[in-house]
Amino acid sequence: MNIIEGNEKNFEEITSRGNVLVDFYATWCGPCKMLGPELEAIKDKVQIIKVNIDENLPLCQRFGVMSVPTLIYFKPDGSYEIKVGYMPKEVILEWLTQG
């Protein structure tokens, strides 16, 4: 699957399907840059959306994003979980399979 750049126009449509991982990031954020290759490595297992916090403030406010990177996993049942900070791909995959 491709990694999609998320915004207010496409966010609801994509996340409503479930099994979607949203990465709230900033271009100036070191840990966000480190997370990029980890997400690239798992993109075949989960749909990934990257949301630039500097361009999508309403989405950040809606989900209470205060630090980056913030990852939100939208589950198939419609619920979601939030984790903050850098994680290696193994930890991300473990998190996604727990839910």
Sequence and secondary structure as in RCSB ss.txt:
>XXXX:A:sequence
MNIIEGNEKNFEEITSRGNVLVDFYATWCGPCKMLGPELEAIKDKVQIIKVNIDENLPLCQRFGVMSVPTLIYFK
PDGSYEIKVGYMPKEVILEWLTQG
>XXXX:A:secstr
  EEE  TTTHHHHHTTSSEEEEEE TT HHHHHHHHHHHHHTTTSEEEEEETTT HHHHHHHT  SSSEEEEE 
TTS EEEEES   HHHHHHHHHH 
